[in-house]
Amino acid sequence: MHKMNLEKEVYEARRNILSAGIDLLDKGLVAGTWGNISVKIPNSNWIAVTPSGRNYRTMREDDVVIVDQHGKTVASPLKPSSELPLHLAVYQARPDVQAIVHTHSIFASACAVARQDIPPIIEDLVQIVGGSVHVAQYGFPGTESLADYAVNGLGDKQAVLLANHGMIGCAPSLSEALMVCELVEKAASIYIYAQQLGGAQELAAEDVFRMRQFYLEHYRLRQGE
């Protein structure tokens, strides 16, 4: 890749991550310095990822760490997020994923703490995620075990709950990964309230499949227009 083009892609990735971090704070999906974001740099083996322990509101573009596919730092004096192994594992397992967002939102985390999957109860959730959001086996933060469990729990879906921790949303773009996190949080809150009203009723498997296919074949394409 031409050097000037690569520099432009790195700049865009860093800028988009800063903007996404502010969105996470504004929408209550993370608090303080928690959570993390990464995006793959197009036409390269580099990944842009949030640094460890930095507040999104005071973070600068140069603070966003650039690493290679093995996690070695390419640019930035700061350390990458401690959850980098999780991001790298998802990218390796899922070539379709270009962006990952890890949140600690309240309702999704409540389901993760209860070790309770979010069933396919809301149409927008099943369209963008692909069905139920499963809870991955517990792994200590920042470890290879957590990364492995998350990949297994994720499967071919766009989101997974991390037991006693939070969730991750992933997608072919950062904007969609953010939307995944928002919709999972919304679905988790609806699920918890519905359980108090007598129980949430799941959508039929055939309907889930048809709505997911519609999203992939039509709605996602419209969003790019």
Phi and psi in degrees as a GROMACS rama.xvg file:
@    title "Ramachandran Plot"
@    xaxis  label "Phi"
@    yaxis  label "Psi"
@TYPE xy
-59.504  139.577  HIS-2
-57.2277  -43.9078  LYS-3
-65.3884  -38.0257  MET-4
-66.3104  -39.812  ASN-5
-64.2132  -42.6063  LEU-6
-61.1792  -38.3245  GLU-7
-65.5646  -43.2758  LYS-8
-64.9068  -39.0661  GLU-9
-64.0448  -44.1253  VAL-10
-59.7009  -45.8103  TYR-11
-63.4288  -41.6659  GLU-12
-62.9542  -44.9665  ALA-13
-64.4208  -43.2649  ARG-14
-63.8941  -42.4193  ARG-15
-66.1725  -35.7293  ASN-16
-66.4489  -41.7514  ILE-17
-59.8568  -45.1142  LEU-18
-63.674  -41.5205  SER-19
-65.3796  -37.4085  ALA-20
-61.9292  -41.4121  GLY-21
-63.9279  -39.9148  ILE-22
-59.486  -42.7625  ASP-23
-59.7385  -43.4727  LEU-24
-66.206  -47.1216  LEU-25
-61.9855  -32.7492  ASP-26
-94.4896  4.41762  LYS-27
71.6659  23.0575  GLY-28
-86.256  -17.0259  LEU-29
-142.465  168.819  VAL-30
-134.18  142.015  ALA-31
60.0718  -125.662  GLY-32
-101.16  9.96254  THR-33
-79.0825  163.749  TRP-34
81.5582  167.292  GLY-35
-158.919  161.548  ASN-36
-139.477  144.2  ILE-37
-145.689  154.333  SER-38
-140.411  147.121  VAL-39
-81.4652  138.145  LYS-40
-81.199  120.802  ILE-41
-56.3185  144.178  PRO-42
58.2508  34.7831  ASN-43
-153.678  176.724  SER-44
-107.326  25.4593  ASN-45
-99.3042  154.471  TRP-46
-133.413  134.336  ILE-47
-96.1069  130.916  ALA-48
-141.897  147.587  VAL-49
-63.6648  146.315  THR-50
-76.2406  163.531  PRO-51
-76.9413  132.273  SER-52
69.13  27.6369  GLY-53
-114.281  136.751  ARG-54
-75.0388  134.965  ASN-55
-61.5488  -30.4326  TYR-56
-76.9389  -21.4486  ARG-57
-111.028  -0.555552  THR-58
-69.1744  142.464  MET-59
-105.447  162.529  ARG-60
-58.0913  -41.885  GLU-61
-69.2304  -13.6005  ASP-62
-73.6312  -27.8823  ASP-63
-63.671  125.474  VAL-64
-86.0273  137.499  VAL-65
-105.964  124.166  ILE-66
-124.863  162.998  VAL-67
-89.9597  -178.23  ASP-68
-66.0176  -13.194  GLN-69
-99.0548  -0.821091  HIS-70
92.7507  5.15725  GLY-71
-78.4686  131.132  LYS-72
-67.8728  130.374  THR-73
-102.352  -38.8955  VAL-74
-150.669  142.476  ALA-75
110.726  135.064  SER-76
-78.9531  -6.64789  PRO-77
-93.082  162.154  LEU-78
-81.8417  141.06  LYS-79
-69.3817  164.96  PRO-80
-49.2496  143.498  SER-81
-65.6654  -16.7337  SER-82
-91.5636  15.4912  GLU-83
-53.7515  -41.1343  LEU-84
-56.028  -35.0276  PRO-85
-65.0506  -46.2763  LEU-86
-62.3051  -46.5905  HIS-87
-62.0455  -39.282  LEU-88
-65.3774  -40.7638  ALA-89
-65.9551  -44.1509  VAL-90
-61.0308  -39.0204  TYR-91
-67.6061  -39.3969  GLN-92
-79.736  -26.293  ALA-93
-127.961  89.3188  ARG-94
-60.0342  -21.7233  PRO-95
-74.2729  -17.9362  ASP-96
-83.6955  128.438  VAL-97
-118.091  -9.35512  GLN-98
-152.042  144.121  ALA-99
-134.941  135.099  ILE-100
-126.85  127.586  VAL-101
-112.625  121.317  HIS-102
-122.005  166.883  THR-103
-126.316  42.6309  HIS-104
-65.7123  153.53  SER-105
-62.4857  -56.692  ILE-106
-72.0924  -40.0224  PHE-107
-63.1766  -40.4436  ALA-108
-66.1209  -34.0071  SER-109
-61.7857  -42.2143  ALA-110
-65.9775  -38.0745  CYS-111
-64.9057  -38.6515  ALA-112
-68.8003  -37.258  VAL-113
-78.5738  -4.26339  ALA-114
54.6785  44.4524  ARG-115
-117.683  115.754  GLN-116
-59.1245  150.783  ASP-117
-92.6031  112.901  ILE-118
-74.7435  168.858  PRO-119
-76.794  86.8999  PRO-120
-115.223  -17.2125  ILE-121
-124.053  134.548  ILE-122
-60.0136  -44.6079  GLU-123
-66.9551  -31.8918  ASP-124
-64.0103  -49.6135  LEU-125
-68.9784  -29.3495  VAL-126
-65.2271  -46.6528  GLN-127
-88.6114  -29.7511  ILE-128
-94.5051  -35.0429  VAL-129
103.736  11.0291  GLY-130
136.727  -145.739  GLY-131
-63.4539  150.934  SER-132
-102.13  112.867  VAL-133
-86.9104  158.137  HIS-134
-96.3348  122.198  VAL-135
-76.7449  153.897  ALA-136
-58.2566  146.961  GLN-137
-68.0114  136.334  TYR-138
-139.909  145.469  GLY-139
-64.4447  138.325  PHE-140
-53.2403  138.03  PRO-141
80.1688  5.20582  GLY-142
-100.023  162.117  THR-143
-65.9785  -30.525  GLU-144
-62.5516  -46.0453  SER-145
-59.3213  -43.2678  LEU-146
-60.1942  -45.826  ALA-147
-64.0054  -44.6065  ASP-148
-63.9789  -39.4776  TYR-149
-64.1106  -43.7012  ALA-150
-62.0492  -41.9734  VAL-151
-65.0211  -41.5131  ASN-152
-70.7286  -30.9501  GLY-153
-70.2398  -45.0351  LEU-154
58.9298  -127.699  GLY-155
-103.48  14.261  ASP-156
-84.0534  179.408  LYS-157
-104.706  0.248654  GLN-158
-154.07  154.261  ALA-159
-149.688  143.058  VAL-160
-87.7224  140.488  LEU-161
-104.025  114.501  LEU-162
-50.8671  129.624  ALA-163
55.6571  31.1482  ASN-164
-142.493  -71.0559  HIS-165
175.727  -136.366  GLY-166
-152.867  164.203  MET-167
-129.078  144.468  ILE-168
-120.218  139.849  GLY-169
-137.952  156.01  CYS-170
-168.46  173.075  ALA-171
-71.244  -8.58773  PRO-172
-145.733  157.97  SER-173
-67.7669  -38.6703  LEU-174
-61.8219  -38.3293  SER-175
-72.9674  -36.6118  GLU-176
-61.9161  -38.5941  ALA-177
-64.0321  -41.9889  LEU-178
-64.1019  -37.695  MET-179
-57.1789  -46.8782  VAL-180
-63.1762  -40.3141  CYS-181
-63.9429  -45.0892  GLU-182
-69.8319  -34.8597  LEU-183
-65.8909  -42.0841  VAL-184
-62.5941  -43.0353  GLU-185
-61.2353  -47.2308  LYS-186
-64.1142  -38.1532  ALA-187
-63.1358  -41.4624  ALA-188
-66.7543  -41.8798  SER-189
-63.8083  -40.9993  ILE-190
-62.411  -45.8498  TYR-191
-62.8047  -44.1513  ILE-192
-66.2619  -41.4024  TYR-193
-63.519  -35.1207  ALA-194
-62.4549  -30.8921  GLN-195
-77.167  -16.6631  GLN-196
-98.9138  12.0867  LEU-197
118.919  -7.19322  GLY-198
121.053  134.842  GLY-199
-76.6462  139.137  ALA-200
-101.419  123.413  GLN-201
-79.7181  150.565  GLU-202
-72.3618  151.346  LEU-203
-67.7146  147.429  ALA-204
-56.8218  -39.0976  ALA-205
-64.1501  -40.1148  GLU-206
-67.6467  -39.2123  ASP-207
-59.7324  -47.1035  VAL-208
-60.8966  -45.8157  PHE-209
-65.1498  -40.5622  ARG-210
-68.8425  -37.9978  MET-211
-63.8443  -42.6994  ARG-212
-64.5675  -39.4144  GLN-213
-60.9554  -42.5561  PHE-214
-62.5773  -47.3858  TYR-215
-66.5381  -38.8558  LEU-216
-90.6129  -19.6587  GLU-217
-131.481  -61.1739  HIS-218
-65.0422  -42.076  TYR-219
-60.6219  -38.6068  ARG-220
-66.2731  -37.863  LEU-221
-63.7335  -35.0617  ARG-222
-65.6441  -25.143  GLN-223
-85.6666  -4.69189  GLY-224
